[in-house]
Every structure is written in C-alpha cells, then in structure tokens.
Amino acid sequence: MRMISKSTLQTINNIVSWIISILLTGLGIFHFFVHKISLGGSNFIILWSLIGLSRLSNIIDAKFFKNNFSLKSNWYSVFGVVTSIIFIIAGFLL
C-alpha cells in the first residue's frame, strides 16, 4: 500500500478549507441579506458546523503542516471548535 505524501494532504486540507470558507460566505450573505438574520433550526447547526470545521482545518494545518501547534498560539482555533460543538449540541437539544 502506498502512503499519501504530506504535500498532497496539505493540498487536500487547503482545498477543503477554501470550500468551507466559500460555503460560510455564501450562507452568511444569504441569511444577512435575504432572510434578514433569521437563523433557525438546521441552518443554525449548518452555520456552526462550518465554523467548527474551519477552525479544525486551522488546527490540522498548524499541527501537521507547520509544526508549530501550541495552545498559546492557536487558542482561538481551539476555542472556536469547542464553542461550535457547544452550539451544535444546543441546536440539537433546543
């Protein structure tokens, strides 16, 4: 079995990060300009899932591709993932 190179994994992570950013921008534009800030139910969960995935992509990039991961320098990404998880669980429960 052949291993995938680190540069290929970094490219995949970058592509996924761009897709998430485009989806977040599109969702934000749609809700702020079309629906006038009415985030209900599944849209709320989708929004926070995308935010969490975006922050998780930053953590993966720092940990595996830049080798400079520490809680002190990446606290905002870790906080973003934890906050997203809390809001997703709250969205499912409420």
N, C-alpha and C positions, 0 to 999 in steps of 0.2 A: 504494500500500500504506500502511495506517495504522499508525503506531507505537503501541506499548502505553505507557501512562503510567507514570511512576515509582511512583506510589501503588498502581497495580494490581500491579506487580511486587513491591512491598513486601508487599502483602496476600497474594500467592501464596507468597512466602518465609515469611511468618508462619504461613500455613496448613500448609505443608509441615513447618515446624519443630514445630508442635503435633502433627501426625500422627506425626512421628519420636519426639517425647517420649512420646506415648501408647504407641507400639509398644515403646519401650525400657522403660517402666514395666511394661507387660504381660508382656514377655519376662522381665524381672527377677523379678517376682512369681511367674511360672510356674516358673522354674528354682530360685529360692531356697526356695520353699515346697512345691512339688510334687515336683520332681526332686532336691531337696537338693543343689544346686550340682553338677550333672553336665553341664557344657558340653562336648559332644563334636562333632566334625566340623562339619557345616553350621550348627549352632546357634552355635558359636563365631564362624564367619565372619559370620553374620547379626548377631550382637551387635556385633562390631567395625565392621561396615559401618554400622549405625545410629549408633554413637558417632561415627564419622568424618563421616557426613552431618550430624549435629547440630552438630559443630564447624565444618564447612564452611558451614552456614547462618549461624552466628555471624560467620564471616569475611565472607561476602557482605553481611550486614546492616551490618557496620562499614565495609566498603569502599565500598559503593554507596549506602547509605541514610542513614548517619550521617556519612559523610565524615571519619571520624577513625581510619582504619586506620593502625596502625604496629606493627611487630614488638614494640616495647617495651610497648605497652598490650594487645596481643592475642596474646602469646606462648603462652598456654595453649591457645588455639584452634588455632594453627599446630602446636604440639607434639601436640595431640590428633589432628589429621589425619595427621601423619607417623607417629605411633605406631599409629594404626588401619591405615594402609597396610602397615606392617611386620607387624602381627599378621595381617592378611588374607593377605598373601603367605606368611607362615609357616603359616597354616592350610591353604592350598592345597598347600604343599610337604610338610607332615607328614601 
